[in-house]
Each structure stands twice: as C-alpha cells, then as structure tokens.
Amino acid sequence: MSHPSLAVVIIAKNEADNLAECIASADFADQVVVFDSGSSDNSQQIAEQAGAEFHQNTEWPGFGRQRQLAQQKVRCDWCLWLDADERVSPELAQSIKQAIAADQSAIYQIARKSWVFGRFLEHCGWYPDWVIRLHPTGLTQYDDALVHEKLQIPQGQQVQKLQGDLLHYTYESMEHYLVKSAGYARAWADQRQARGKKSSLGQGVLHAVGCFCKMYLLKRGFLDGKQGFLISVLSAHSTFVKYADLWVRDNDSRSQ
C-alpha cells in the first residue's frame, strides 16, 4: 500500500540565493513546486537543478490568489507551504513525515524561528511564531487576501502542532528589510483602500507606539539584545508607514 504523498509549494520571485537550500531542506517531499511571479534572476535554472517543478504567473493577483494558483499544480495528497527564505529543521522534517504517515485529515501549524540581523529571536512576539503550513491538499486553500493571506480552516477542523522549528532567514540587509516592508505596507494600504477604509496620521502614530511597546516591553524584546531593540523600532516604523500610506492616498484624492 503506497504512502500518502507530500508536495512542497514555494511561491517566490528573484529568490535564486535561497531556493537551493530551501528545497534541499525538504528533500523528503514527493513533489516540489516553485511558483514564480516573474523572476529576472536564474531562479528557474536553480529550482530545476534542485529537482523542483517551475511554474510562473507574472500577472500578480496578490498573495492569496497566487497561492491558490500554485496549489492547482499539486498532484500529491498533502501540501507543505514554504517561503524561499525558510528551512525545514531535521526535527521538523521528522515530525512532518510522522504526520503524513498517520494520514489523518488534520491541519498542522509549525513554530517558526527567525534569524534577524545576526541572531535568532526568542522574544519580541516572534517566537514561537506559529504558522499554519501543512494540510491535506483537497481539504482547504488560502483566502483571496492581497497580503497577510491565511489558510481557510473548515468549521470544526482542529489545528494541531508539529514538533521542531521552521528556520526563517528573514532579511539579508537593512535595504532588504526596508524594500520588503514597503511592499507589505503598499499591499496593506491597497487592500484597505479597496474596502473603502480611511486612516489618519494620528492612528499611525498610536499604532506605531503600541507596536513598539508590545514587542520591546510586553513581549520582552529587550531580552533579544540590540537586535530586539532594532526590530521593535523597525516594526513600529513599518506600522506607521502603512497607515501613512493610506492617509496620503485619501488626502491626495480630496485635494484633486
């Protein structure tokens, strides 16, 4: 009797520096799908050399819809979702294989540990950063959100925890952080604007201060040293920027 099969699915763009290690960390999968949104580097060559299937959709529909399209390429019983800058730890790999072998109709979440500017964060609210990533392919899919997409959990469905960490190598540099953060802020503002939402600079300030206090004080980011302080400040800045972006759009439209 054949064992339940597993597909690893990675949505990516210009991740040539990360893809090989990401795919190698999940070498126990039966299928690896790299679903690309229009890379200008050699992502396709690297993905295929690592044994992955490479597909593209260059008309970006948002993160949620892109994941839905990627899932259509899956031929296996189970889906494991990874980002290119993530690595499956050996303990997590063993836990995933055991969950697949049990072949229960379950959805699993994973503790993600992030490497930020020279160390793994243990606090700041960043660990354990539980992310839902493993599910039977036919059971569910992601929602339509432009950003901060979520896997839809069927009513009454239990979410179980896997053992081991998903290692997340988040930012290569300060520039990388700022570019990535700006992209998320823009997508957040796009989504809110499409719903007719408005903002103010005051809201931005309050949410930014609240973000810093929560991460650095309540979530004990100070125990993560200088990196904890830095990521708390940067997160507060990113929070302010997304509210400011939405305010600027509304202000510009009123002045025209």
Disulfide bonds with the S-S distance in Angstrom:
none
